[in-house]
Amino acid sequence: MQIKIGIQNSNRELEFESVETAETINDLVEKAIAGSSNTLTLKDDKGNLVKVPASALAYVEIAAEQVRQVGFVS
């Protein structure tokens, strides 16, 4: 699952791969935006933690999972 996080007052965005499902990531983002949590904490596909203050979130883009095709496609 590819995730892009935009941060307020920053030209760059955080972009990383995660093994979490889209539903799990969406729930964590909604909790951070609602104020239940002060930070958005996600784990990337290498096991690293990514923490962003909830007040600094501009947007979060959760890419749809795509099945990769192998071989010749006609």
C-alpha positions as CSV (number, residue, x, y, z in Angstrom):
1,M,0.0,0.0,0.0
2,Q,1.6,3.3,-1.1
3,I,1.0,6.3,1.2
4,K,1.6,10.0,0.6
5,I,1.4,12.5,3.4
6,G,1.3,16.2,2.8
7,I,2.6,18.4,5.6
8,Q,1.5,22.0,6.1
9,N,4.0,24.7,5.3
10,S,6.3,22.1,3.6
11,N,7.0,21.8,-0.1
12,R,7.8,18.1,0.2
13,E,5.6,15.1,1.0
14,L,6.3,11.9,2.8
15,E,5.9,8.9,0.6
16,F,6.4,5.3,1.6
17,E,5.1,1.8,1.3
18,S,3.1,0.1,4.1
19,V,1.9,-3.4,4.8
20,E,-1.2,-2.2,6.6
21,T,-4.6,-2.3,4.9
22,A,-6.3,0.8,3.5
23,E,-9.0,0.4,6.2
24,T,-6.5,0.4,9.0
25,I,-4.6,3.4,7.7
26,N,-7.9,5.3,7.1
27,D,-9.0,4.6,10.7
28,L,-5.7,5.9,12.1
29,V,-5.9,9.1,10.0
30,E,-9.5,9.7,11.0
31,K,-8.5,9.3,14.7
32,A,-5.7,11.8,14.3
33,I,-7.9,14.3,12.5
34,A,-10.7,14.0,15.0
35,G,-8.3,14.8,17.9
36,S,-8.3,11.3,19.5
37,S,-4.6,11.2,19.0
38,N,-2.0,14.0,18.8
39,T,0.1,12.2,16.2
40,L,-0.5,10.0,13.2
41,T,1.8,7.0,13.6
42,L,2.2,4.5,10.7
43,K,4.6,1.7,10.1
44,D,6.3,1.3,6.7
45,D,7.1,-1.9,4.9
46,K,10.6,-2.1,6.5
47,G,9.2,-1.8,10.1
48,N,10.1,1.8,10.6
49,L,7.7,4.1,12.4
50,V,6.5,7.3,10.7
51,K,5.1,9.9,13.1
52,V,3.5,13.2,12.0
53,P,1.8,15.7,14.3
54,A,-1.9,15.6,13.6
55,S,-2.0,19.4,13.6
56,A,0.5,19.5,10.7
57,L,-1.4,17.2,8.4
58,A,-2.4,18.8,5.1
59,Y,-3.6,15.6,3.3
60,V,-3.1,11.8,3.3
61,E,-3.3,9.9,0.0
62,I,-3.8,6.1,0.3
63,A,-3.2,4.5,-3.1
64,A,-5.4,1.6,-4.2
65,E,-3.8,-1.8,-4.2
66,Q,-3.0,-3.0,-7.6
67,V,-2.4,-6.6,-8.6
68,R,0.8,-6.8,-10.6
69,Q,0.6,-8.9,-13.7
70,V,3.4,-11.2,-14.6
71,G,4.2,-12.4,-18.0
72,F,2.8,-11.4,-21.4
73,V,-0.6,-9.7,-21.4
74,S,-2.5,-9.5,-24.6
